[in-house]
Amino acid sequence: MCRATLLLAALATLAVAETPLQFEVASVKPNHSNAQPNSNFPLGPGDVYVRNGGYFNATGFPLTLYLAFAYKLIGNQAQYVSPQLPEWAKSERFDIQARAASDPGKDGMRQMMQALLADRFQLATHYEEREVPVLAFVLAKSGKTGPHLRQHTNDSPCPTEQPTAETPFLEDGLPAFCNGIFPLPASVHGRLRFGARNVTIGFIADTFSAGTGLGRPMIDRTGLSGKFDFTLEWAPERRGADVPPDSADLTFEEALREQLGIRLQSQKGPMRVLVVDHVERPSGN
């Protein structure tokens, strides 16, 4: 085979390898019902997935959720994207049904959703590196973690393919599934409790950047490597000014320090930010 033929074959192979994954067929429709949003597998940033034969089915979600799923946005990144979007992208809801030739897994579904959003919503994006104020996770005591944070071991099953909508728990109260942060039953009504197995400290910081009301993205500066298991429980608000510091009704920051051995430190740090260049209401099917 001549060199020119070999070169053409190599370029053709490269072109195929670089072709983005796309759904074979897809439907995008407005949803005006009051029904609860639903999807046939978890759309969060973790790896938990339900095998579906390549069928994506989600109803009643706003564009912000589909975008967060497609680009695997966690708390840090999501809080910078939302202000860039028009109000309809946050308030109006859509149903998306789409089918691929085969089941590409969760990350493959993300890539296909990126292509679908570009096609139907004319979504155009790029990334920028920015230096922003952050809250850094640092160890409260050098070399020591808290009682509810421990290194993950590989001596127990660690599934990520979720067979049902229910999240079973292990005997120690941790979620049975790995690579995602799950809500857990709180010990007292009114508290929030979450747990995970086989996640990095950076993933924990990213995830809790949203919903804790601290106003800054959180990043990992603990120096801890590897994967961890944890549970964290706190009260969204103090129930009175006289609540003692060692009470179970801890704020998020207090629970982080006492249960995980991590404190928050104000710093500046780099952040890879998704920039939305253009978006439109979806075109017809």
Secondary structure, 3 states (H helix, E strand, C coil): CCHHHHHHHHHHHHHHHHCCCCCCEEEEEEECCCCCCEECCCCCCCCCECCCCCEEEEEEEEHHHHHHHHCCCCHHHHHHHHHHCCCHHHHCEEEEEEECCCCCHHHHHHHHHHHHHHHHCCCEEEEEEEEEEEEEEEECECCECCCCEEECCCCCCCCCECCCCCCCECCCCCECCCCCEEECCCCCCCCEEEEEEEECHHHHHHHHCCCCCCCCCEEECCCCCCCEEEEEEECCCCCCCCCCCCCCCCCHHHHHHHHHCEEEEEEEEEEEEEEEEECCCCCCC
